[in-house]
Amino acid sequence: MKYQTQDFKNIKARKMPVWVKISAVLIFTALLVWGVVLVRSKLLKNAKDMGMYLAQSYAWEEENRIETYSMLLSMCSEYTNSEIDENATADEISLLLKDYSEKVEAAYESAIIDPYAVINGKIVAANPWEGDESYDYRSTEWYQKALSYNGEVIYTNIYKDVITGKNMVTLAVKLHGANNVLAFDIIIENFTKHENSVAISDKFCYMLYGADDKIIYSTNYGVSHSHDGKFADDIVKKIRSGQMIPHDSTIVDPEGFSRTVYYYEMSNGWLAVITVPASRILQDGWNDVIVGLAMLCVLVIGGIIIFMIRSYLVNQNVKYTIDTLKLLGDSYYEIYRLNYITGVYKAIKVPDDIKQHDTEDYKQLVEVIKSKIDEDYASQFENDFSIENIRELISNGVFELQREYKRKFNDKYKWISAQMIYKRDIQKNQVVICFKEIDNKKNMS
């Protein structure tokens, strides 16, 4: 016991060399700094991942709107093309556009579109405006792009309307005939609304850029500099040059504060951008690190809420689309979607006298419909709409077919119009076969 006590005293009496103490302090400091750097890097990386997801969520919302407007324009173009093919007058087309605009307004409970068209070199509008005869549409971006894209829906860059002074964007698509084009004008303040968006910071800012890198729209929470032209230009330049790719990259705003930048480029070239003060993510001291971690929790919650909001908006858009399709599809009594390679079809809308035939074989369907056609037209119908003829038409670059026949309805024959429509942007190898009754129109002509 005495030996152990003495040995203990000897050990206590030994002094630790200064260099060991200094080394221990340096090592501890290095480990602490390294730990803080790791935490900081992890916080920034996680914040970057979540911020980019939030920007993507906002972009998805914008793309949902773009798809909705494109769908409305495409449907309107189908009706307008039908009128053009039937040599309708300018007044008749104007009436069609006005009727379409009113139906869309009723479905969406808002006047969201203003349709007009260039038909045979003249402006035909749902709501004619003064001076449209002298309007130089040939030099406009929407007209030139629509002709060059030949059947694809195009969007112009943002511009200021000379009449209303409001920022606008125009959608357009080429129609049948020589240099005919259909267009919609959309007011940006109606196009880009984020009423249910979540502000992830009291200094949070969302900005939307067009394909020309000009700012279209911004939503600010406690900041005013998003409207600063130079700052907005600096952000998009740094994004395009790749300077904002590193997770620790920041940009200095006009107030002198560093801001993190999150972004997502949409399929049409538009850019959704979110900026948040870096101080909201990283601040000095351990308490501030905890605050930073709390910010990440807020980002996660915000991301979940954004996802829920986006799902709600998607469901609303689907409902609007279905309602609109129901509204506009009433003119067709029979609609099918056919895979002309496999010969299998899906029924979209079927009349009562066809419903009893339960089959997905298109050749059998042709026989069933043929049995309803007047015998003077039955062979013609069978040849026109046989799967072999459809394949040949598409292989030869003929993407639309329209024929008229007499069909039996409740022991009475009436004129019908049968159409085959093929679009490249529809599912591969698919065409739409649709029928509408035109007896009154045919008898009046």
VEXSE-274785 format. One line per field, with one value per residue (C-alpha): residue in one letter; residue number from 1; x, y, z. Coordinates in steps of 0.02 Angstrom, whole numbers, plus 50000, padded with zeros to 5 digits. Example, Ala and Ser with C-alpha at 12.3 -4.5 7.8 and 13.67 -1.06 7.14 Angstrom:
BEGIN
residuo (A | S)
num (1 | 2)
c1 (50615 | 50684)
c2 (49775 | 49947)
c3 (50390 | 50357)
***
This chain:
BEGIN
residuo (M | K | Y | Q | T | Q | D | F | K | N | I | K | A | R | K | M | P | V | W | V | K | I | S | A | V | L | I | F | T | A | L | L | V | W | G | V | V | L | V | R | S | K | L | L | K | N | A | K | D | M | G | M | Y | L | A | Q | S | Y | A | W | E | E | E | N | R | I | E | T | Y | S | M | L | L | S | M | C | S | E | Y | T | N | S | E | I | D | E | N | A | T | A | D | E | I | S | L | L | L | K | D | Y | S | E | K | V | E | A | A | Y | E | S | A | I | I | D | P | Y | A | V | I | N | G | K | I | V | A | A | N | P | W | E | G | D | E | S | Y | D | Y | R | S | T | E | W | Y | Q | K | A | L | S | Y | N | G | E | V | I | Y | T | N | I | Y | K | D | V | I | T | G | K | N | M | V | T | L | A | V | K | L | H | G | A | N | N | V | L | A | F | D | I | I | I | E | N | F | T | K | H | E | N | S | V | A | I | S | D | K | F | C | Y | M | L | Y | G | A | D | D | K | I | I | Y | S | T | N | Y | G | V | S | H | S | H | D | G | K | F | A | D | D | I | V | K | K | I | R | S | G | Q | M | I | P | H | D | S | T | I | V | D | P | E | G | F | S | R | T | V | Y | Y | Y | E | M | S | N | G | W | L | A | V | I | T | V | P | A | S | R | I | L | Q | D | G | W | N | D | V | I | V | G | L | A | M | L | C | V | L | V | I | G | G | I | I | I | F | M | I | R | S | Y | L | V | N | Q | N | V | K | Y | T | I | D | T | L | K | L | L | G | D | S | Y | Y | E | I | Y | R | L | N | Y | I | T | G | V | Y | K | A | I | K | V | P | D | D | I | K | Q | H | D | T | E | D | Y | K | Q | L | V | E | V | I | K | S | K | I | D | E | D | Y | A | S | Q | F | E | N | D | F | S | I | E | N | I | R | E | L | I | S | N | G | V | F | E | L | Q | R | E | Y | K | R | K | F | N | D | K | Y | K | W | I | S | A | Q | M | I | Y | K | R | D | I | Q | K | N | Q | V | V | I | C | F | K | E | I | D | N | K | K | N | M | S)
num (1 | 2 | 3 | 4 | 5 | 6 | 7 | 8 | 9 | 10 | 11 | 12 | 13 | 14 | 15 | 16 | 17 | 18 | 19 | 20 | 21 | 22 | 23 | 24 | 25 | 26 | 27 | 28 | 29 | 30 | 31 | 32 | 33 | 34 | 35 | 36 | 37 | 38 | 39 | 40 | 41 | 42 | 43 | 44 | 45 | 46 | 47 | 48 | 49 | 50 | 51 | 52 | 53 | 54 | 55 | 56 | 57 | 58 | 59 | 60 | 61 | 62 | 63 | 64 | 65 | 66 | 67 | 68 | 69 | 70 | 71 | 72 | 73 | 74 | 75 | 76 | 77 | 78 | 79 | 80 | 81 | 82 | 83 | 84 | 85 | 86 | 87 | 88 | 89 | 90 | 91 | 92 | 93 | 94 | 95 | 96 | 97 | 98 | 99 | 100 | 101 | 102 | 103 | 104 | 105 | 106 | 107 | 108 | 109 | 110 | 111 | 112 | 113 | 114 | 115 | 116 | 117 | 118 | 119 | 120 | 121 | 122 | 123 | 124 | 125 | 126 | 127 | 128 | 129 | 130 | 131 | 132 | 133 | 134 | 135 | 136 | 137 | 138 | 139 | 140 | 141 | 142 | 143 | 144 | 145 | 146 | 147 | 148 | 149 | 150 | 151 | 152 | 153 | 154 | 155 | 156 | 157 | 158 | 159 | 160 | 161 | 162 | 163 | 164 | 165 | 166 | 167 | 168 | 169 | 170 | 171 | 172 | 173 | 174 | 175 | 176 | 177 | 178 | 179 | 180 | 181 | 182 | 183 | 184 | 185 | 186 | 187 | 188 | 189 | 190 | 191 | 192 | 193 | 194 | 195 | 196 | 197 | 198 | 199 | 200 | 201 | 202 | 203 | 204 | 205 | 206 | 207 | 208 | 209 | 210 | 211 | 212 | 213 | 214 | 215 | 216 | 217 | 218 | 219 | 220 | 221 | 222 | 223 | 224 | 225 | 226 | 227 | 228 | 229 | 230 | 231 | 232 | 233 | 234 | 235 | 236 | 237 | 238 | 239 | 240 | 241 | 242 | 243 | 244 | 245 | 246 | 247 | 248 | 249 | 250 | 251 | 252 | 253 | 254 | 255 | 256 | 257 | 258 | 259 | 260 | 261 | 262 | 263 | 264 | 265 | 266 | 267 | 268 | 269 | 270 | 271 | 272 | 273 | 274 | 275 | 276 | 277 | 278 | 279 | 280 | 281 | 282 | 283 | 284 | 285 | 286 | 287 | 288 | 289 | 290 | 291 | 292 | 293 | 294 | 295 | 296 | 297 | 298 | 299 | 300 | 301 | 302 | 303 | 304 | 305 | 306 | 307 | 308 | 309 | 310 | 311 | 312 | 313 | 314 | 315 | 316 | 317 | 318 | 319 | 320 | 321 | 322 | 323 | 324 | 325 | 326 | 327 | 328 | 329 | 330 | 331 | 332 | 333 | 334 | 335 | 336 | 337 | 338 | 339 | 340 | 341 | 342 | 343 | 344 | 345 | 346 | 347 | 348 | 349 | 350 | 351 | 352 | 353 | 354 | 355 | 356 | 357 | 358 | 359 | 360 | 361 | 362 | 363 | 364 | 365 | 366 | 367 | 368 | 369 | 370 | 371 | 372 | 373 | 374 | 375 | 376 | 377 | 378 | 379 | 380 | 381 | 382 | 383 | 384 | 385 | 386 | 387 | 388 | 389 | 390 | 391 | 392 | 393 | 394 | 395 | 396 | 397 | 398 | 399 | 400 | 401 | 402 | 403 | 404 | 405 | 406 | 407 | 408 | 409 | 410 | 411 | 412 | 413 | 414 | 415 | 416 | 417 | 418 | 419 | 420 | 421 | 422 | 423 | 424 | 425 | 426 | 427 | 428 | 429 | 430 | 431 | 432 | 433 | 434 | 435 | 436 | 437 | 438 | 439 | 440 | 441 | 442 | 443 | 444 | 445)
c1 (50000 | 50143 | 50222 | 50064 | 50044 | 50222 | 50208 | 50052 | 50141 | 50284 | 50167 | 50077 | 50242 | 50286 | 50256 | 50183 | 50298 | 50240 | 50247 | 50128 | 50005 | 50019 | 50000 | 49847 | 49768 | 49809 | 49740 | 49582 | 49562 | 49590 | 49464 | 49340 | 49365 | 49358 | 49197 | 49121 | 49177 | 49099 | 48938 | 48938 | 48971 | 48836 | 48712 | 48749 | 48740 | 48575 | 48508 | 48563 | 48475 | 48315 | 48321 | 48343 | 48194 | 48090 | 48139 | 48091 | 47921 | 47888 | 47943 | 47824 | 47682 | 47731 | 47744 | 47571 | 47503 | 47601 | 47531 | 47355 | 47367 | 47450 | 47310 | 47178 | 47266 | 47283 | 47099 | 47049 | 47161 | 47072 | 46904 | 46975 | 47056 | 46890 | 46810 | 46951 | 46934 | 46749 | 46785 | 46702 | 46692 | 46794 | 46635 | 46602 | 46779 | 46768 | 46606 | 46692 | 46837 | 46718 | 46613 | 46770 | 46835 | 46670 | 46666 | 46843 | 46800 | 46649 | 46754 | 46896 | 46786 | 46905 | 46942 | 47114 | 47132 | 47107 | 47105 | 47134 | 47198 | 47275 | 47161 | 47199 | 47304 | 47178 | 47161 | 47007 | 46978 | 46857 | 46861 | 46911 | 47019 | 47033 | 47171 | 47185 | 47179 | 47338 | 47424 | 47589 | 47574 | 47700 | 47846 | 47790 | 47884 | 47729 | 47684 | 47858 | 47893 | 47725 | 47758 | 47936 | 47882 | 47740 | 47609 | 47700 | 47634 | 47759 | 47779 | 47849 | 47966 | 47891 | 47839 | 47739 | 47570 | 47559 | 47374 | 47361 | 47543 | 47541 | 47672 | 47610 | 47660 | 47584 | 47553 | 47532 | 47516 | 47509 | 47338 | 47285 | 47304 | 47438 | 47520 | 47367 | 47407 | 47304 | 47363 | 47317 | 47373 | 47404 | 47428 | 47577 | 47491 | 47358 | 47483 | 47597 | 47510 | 47574 | 47431 | 47468 | 47658 | 47760 | 47885 | 48036 | 48110 | 48060 | 48188 | 48137 | 48121 | 48055 | 48092 | 48040 | 48148 | 48099 | 48200 | 48284 | 48345 | 48234 | 48138 | 47953 | 47885 | 47943 | 47869 | 47953 | 47945 | 48028 | 48143 | 48135 | 48289 | 48215 | 48154 | 48331 | 48378 | 48565 | 48544 | 48418 | 48538 | 48686 | 48590 | 48545 | 48719 | 48802 | 48678 | 48707 | 48896 | 48895 | 48956 | 48806 | 48832 | 48943 | 48838 | 48931 | 48912 | 48823 | 48784 | 48785 | 48619 | 48602 | 48585 | 48757 | 48698 | 48754 | 48614 | 48606 | 48529 | 48426 | 48358 | 48276 | 48267 | 48102 | 48083 | 48038 | 48197 | 48113 | 48208 | 48132 | 48247 | 48236 | 48354 | 48374 | 48496 | 48646 | 48634 | 48469 | 48561 | 48732 | 48766 | 48906 | 48903 | 48832 | 48660 | 48662 | 48708 | 48556 | 48455 | 48528 | 48473 | 48301 | 48301 | 48329 | 48180 | 48079 | 48144 | 48090 | 47918 | 47909 | 47955 | 47818 | 47692 | 47749 | 47731 | 47554 | 47510 | 47581 | 47481 | 47325 | 47359 | 47394 | 47227 | 47140 | 47222 | 47168 | 46990 | 46992 | 47060 | 46928 | 46788 | 46851 | 46866 | 46689 | 46629 | 46718 | 46692 | 46502 | 46506 | 46572 | 46456 | 46591 | 46779 | 46912 | 47100 | 47184 | 47356 | 47374 | 47521 | 47438 | 47261 | 47196 | 47084 | 47018 | 46842 | 46832 | 46652 | 46532 | 46349 | 46215 | 46197 | 46383 | 46404 | 46335 | 46487 | 46621 | 46785 | 46954 | 46991 | 46985 | 46940 | 46786 | 46743 | 46752 | 46630 | 46511 | 46515 | 46502 | 46338 | 46268 | 46327 | 46212 | 46252 | 46298 | 46442 | 46483 | 46623 | 46698 | 46699 | 46780 | 46917 | 46947 | 46958 | 47035 | 47190 | 47290 | 47239 | 47277 | 47451 | 47481 | 47420 | 47535 | 47685 | 47654 | 47648 | 47458 | 47410 | 47227 | 47081 | 46902 | 46759 | 46569 | 46444 | 46263 | 46234 | 46080 | 46016 | 45855 | 45795 | 45839 | 45993 | 46090 | 46250 | 46405 | 46585 | 46718 | 46895 | 47065 | 47191 | 47374 | 47491 | 47674 | 47664 | 47526 | 47578 | 47680 | 47584 | 47417 | 47280 | 47111 | 46956 | 46804 | 46630 | 46508 | 46333 | 46322 | 46151 | 46079 | 46235 | 46243 | 46061 | 46080 | 46229)
c2 (50000 | 50117 | 50080 | 50121 | 50287 | 50339 | 50294 | 50398 | 50547 | 50528 | 50527 | 50684 | 50771 | 50749 | 50901 | 50891 | 50971 | 51136 | 51071 | 50931 | 51057 | 51167 | 51018 | 50960 | 51132 | 51142 | 50969 | 51006 | 51172 | 51089 | 50953 | 51085 | 51190 | 51034 | 50983 | 51156 | 51154 | 50982 | 51039 | 51198 | 51102 | 50975 | 51113 | 51203 | 51043 | 50991 | 51166 | 51164 | 50998 | 51055 | 51228 | 51152 | 51038 | 51189 | 51279 | 51124 | 51119 | 51299 | 51258 | 51110 | 51227 | 51342 | 51195 | 51134 | 51303 | 51296 | 51122 | 51181 | 51333 | 51228 | 51100 | 51237 | 51312 | 51140 | 51102 | 51272 | 51244 | 51080 | 51168 | 51313 | 51195 | 51107 | 51275 | 51317 | 51149 | 51183 | 51356 | 51450 | 51640 | 51757 | 51799 | 51614 | 51586 | 51742 | 51674 | 51506 | 51590 | 51696 | 51543 | 51445 | 51589 | 51600 | 51413 | 51415 | 51567 | 51473 | 51317 | 51415 | 51552 | 51681 | 51762 | 51682 | 51683 | 51806 | 51704 | 51774 | 51708 | 51757 | 51683 | 51715 | 51866 | 51949 | 51958 | 51865 | 51888 | 51833 | 52014 | 52123 | 52272 | 52440 | 52447 | 52259 | 52287 | 52391 | 52277 | 52214 | 52035 | 51968 | 52045 | 51982 | 51847 | 51739 | 51735 | 51697 | 51564 | 51477 | 51463 | 51399 | 51267 | 51207 | 51134 | 51146 | 51261 | 51403 | 51533 | 51707 | 51796 | 51921 | 52089 | 52243 | 52263 | 52432 | 52450 | 52395 | 52423 | 52253 | 52117 | 51983 | 51817 | 51747 | 51564 | 51520 | 51372 | 51354 | 51314 | 51232 | 51337 | 51455 | 51547 | 51538 | 51550 | 51541 | 51638 | 51668 | 51821 | 51786 | 51924 | 51877 | 51929 | 51798 | 51671 | 51664 | 51660 | 51572 | 51603 | 51446 | 51458 | 51440 | 51575 | 51482 | 51642 | 51820 | 51869 | 51735 | 51783 | 51687 | 51744 | 51675 | 51709 | 51686 | 51592 | 51758 | 51771 | 51922 | 51922 | 51885 | 51883 | 51893 | 51860 | 51948 | 51921 | 52066 | 52112 | 52243 | 52207 | 52069 | 52208 | 52277 | 52249 | 52229 | 52108 | 52004 | 52000 | 51952 | 51803 | 51728 | 51760 | 51670 | 51525 | 51509 | 51516 | 51378 | 51488 | 51441 | 51252 | 51231 | 51209 | 51349 | 51478 | 51641 | 51809 | 51981 | 52074 | 52266 | 52278 | 52199 | 52029 | 51861 | 51754 | 51572 | 51537 | 51385 | 51360 | 51243 | 51259 | 51209 | 51116 | 51279 | 51367 | 51466 | 51472 | 51463 | 51543 | 51551 | 51655 | 51649 | 51748 | 51640 | 51707 | 51614 | 51451 | 51485 | 51603 | 51614 | 51507 | 51337 | 51409 | 51477 | 51305 | 51238 | 51377 | 51322 | 51144 | 51210 | 51301 | 51136 | 51065 | 51213 | 51179 | 50997 | 51046 | 51179 | 51050 | 50933 | 51074 | 51126 | 50945 | 50937 | 51104 | 51045 | 50883 | 50984 | 51099 | 50949 | 50872 | 51037 | 51050 | 50872 | 50915 | 51073 | 50974 | 50839 | 50968 | 51061 | 50902 | 50854 | 51028 | 51030 | 50845 | 50856 | 50890 | 50713 | 50566 | 50433 | 50438 | 50302 | 50295 | 50167 | 50088 | 50068 | 49948 | 49820 | 49849 | 49872 | 50019 | 50101 | 50174 | 50353 | 50391 | 50263 | 50281 | 50167 | 50063 | 50017 | 49985 | 49809 | 49755 | 49718 | 49704 | 49791 | 49725 | 49873 | 49770 | 49705 | 49883 | 49939 | 49799 | 49853 | 50037 | 49985 | 49897 | 50067 | 50156 | 50175 | 50036 | 50167 | 50225 | 50067 | 50005 | 50179 | 50192 | 50020 | 50068 | 50242 | 50188 | 50016 | 49993 | 49959 | 50128 | 50219 | 50143 | 50191 | 50371 | 50398 | 50319 | 50442 | 50591 | 50613 | 50643 | 50691 | 50612 | 50677 | 50595 | 50612 | 50469 | 50431 | 50334 | 50255 | 50330 | 50250 | 50195 | 50363 | 50402 | 50561 | 50637 | 50613 | 50672 | 50540 | 50596 | 50515 | 50627 | 50587 | 50695 | 50659 | 50720 | 50594 | 50422 | 50329 | 50237 | 50309 | 50397 | 50467 | 50412 | 50523 | 50548 | 50692 | 50715 | 50853 | 50819 | 50994 | 51078 | 50964 | 50992 | 51181 | 51185)
c3 (50000 | 50038 | 49870 | 49778 | 49870 | 49835 | 49654 | 49641 | 49716 | 49595 | 49450 | 49509 | 49530 | 49347 | 49237 | 49063 | 48935 | 48861 | 48683 | 48732 | 48804 | 48651 | 48537 | 48633 | 48621 | 48436 | 48404 | 48504 | 48412 | 48244 | 48286 | 48342 | 48186 | 48079 | 48164 | 48138 | 47955 | 47931 | 48013 | 47910 | 47750 | 47791 | 47832 | 47669 | 47567 | 47647 | 47626 | 47444 | 47412 | 47495 | 47415 | 47242 | 47276 | 47328 | 47168 | 47071 | 47159 | 47109 | 46931 | 46925 | 46970 | 46827 | 46706 | 46759 | 46706 | 46543 | 46505 | 46544 | 46430 | 46293 | 46306 | 46292 | 46140 | 46056 | 46080 | 46013 | 45862 | 45824 | 45818 | 45718 | 45593 | 45571 | 45529 | 45409 | 45321 | 45299 | 45225 | 45368 | 45358 | 45468 | 45566 | 45597 | 45660 | 45769 | 45843 | 45875 | 45965 | 46070 | 46116 | 46161 | 46268 | 46362 | 46395 | 46463 | 46570 | 46641 | 46676 | 46761 | 46835 | 46763 | 46595 | 46576 | 46385 | 46244 | 46081 | 45908 | 45741 | 45577 | 45443 | 45260 | 45303 | 45421 | 45610 | 45673 | 45861 | 45995 | 46056 | 45907 | 45953 | 45868 | 45739 | 45711 | 45522 | 45527 | 45654 | 45584 | 45646 | 45521 | 45616 | 45787 | 45883 | 45910 | 45725 | 45660 | 45791 | 45764 | 45577 | 45603 | 45730 | 45613 | 45730 | 45897 | 46032 | 46061 | 46199 | 46170 | 46287 | 46409 | 46334 | 46385 | 46299 | 46211 | 46252 | 46434 | 46486 | 46572 | 46554 | 46434 | 46358 | 46198 | 46153 | 45970 | 45852 | 45662 | 45587 | 45425 | 45269 | 45209 | 45355 | 45469 | 45656 | 45818 | 45972 | 46155 | 46254 | 46439 | 46568 | 46677 | 46839 | 46801 | 46736 | 46888 | 47056 | 47211 | 47330 | 47430 | 47427 | 47586 | 47635 | 47704 | 47778 | 47818 | 47685 | 47561 | 47377 | 47226 | 47048 | 46879 | 46725 | 46543 | 46412 | 46369 | 46552 | 46583 | 46747 | 46724 | 46900 | 47081 | 47252 | 47398 | 47585 | 47674 | 47529 | 47394 | 47290 | 47181 | 47067 | 47056 | 46874 | 46901 | 47046 | 46947 | 46799 | 46911 | 46982 | 46814 | 46742 | 46888 | 46871 | 46683 | 46705 | 46836 | 46979 | 47088 | 47074 | 47232 | 47388 | 47479 | 47339 | 47379 | 47300 | 47382 | 47370 | 47354 | 47544 | 47566 | 47631 | 47563 | 47494 | 47444 | 47274 | 47225 | 47050 | 46924 | 46735 | 46654 | 46490 | 46398 | 46458 | 46598 | 46763 | 46938 | 47069 | 47259 | 47365 | 47555 | 47665 | 47707 | 47885 | 47902 | 47876 | 47952 | 48098 | 48228 | 48386 | 48429 | 48462 | 48286 | 48219 | 48308 | 48229 | 48062 | 48096 | 48141 | 47974 | 47887 | 47980 | 47918 | 47742 | 47757 | 47821 | 47687 | 47556 | 47618 | 47616 | 47442 | 47385 | 47459 | 47378 | 47213 | 47224 | 47260 | 47111 | 46999 | 47052 | 47020 | 46848 | 46808 | 46862 | 46757 | 46609 | 46626 | 46645 | 46492 | 46390 | 46439 | 46392 | 46223 | 46184 | 46180 | 45993 | 45963 | 45996 | 45972 | 46011 | 46009 | 46035 | 45921 | 45922 | 45734 | 45755 | 45870 | 45807 | 45985 | 46030 | 46187 | 46191 | 46254 | 46209 | 46137 | 46081 | 46150 | 45991 | 45997 | 46184 | 46173 | 46069 | 46200 | 46105 | 46088 | 45914 | 45796 | 45643 | 45733 | 45783 | 45600 | 45555 | 45693 | 45640 | 45457 | 45497 | 45549 | 45390 | 45240 | 45115 | 44984 | 45097 | 45195 | 45081 | 45071 | 45260 | 45277 | 45154 | 45227 | 45409 | 45391 | 45497 | 45338 | 45263 | 45425 | 45431 | 45249 | 45277 | 45426 | 45339 | 45195 | 45313 | 45308 | 45489 | 45471 | 45379 | 45372 | 45278 | 45277 | 45274 | 45314 | 45475 | 45549 | 45712 | 45779 | 45606 | 45529 | 45424 | 45463 | 45397 | 45505 | 45496 | 45536 | 45578 | 45605 | 45695 | 45728 | 45832 | 45862 | 46042 | 46083 | 46143 | 46011 | 45874 | 45931 | 45832 | 45882 | 45786 | 45817 | 45746 | 45753 | 45683 | 45550 | 45476 | 45504 | 45441 | 45289 | 45244 | 45258 | 45140)
***
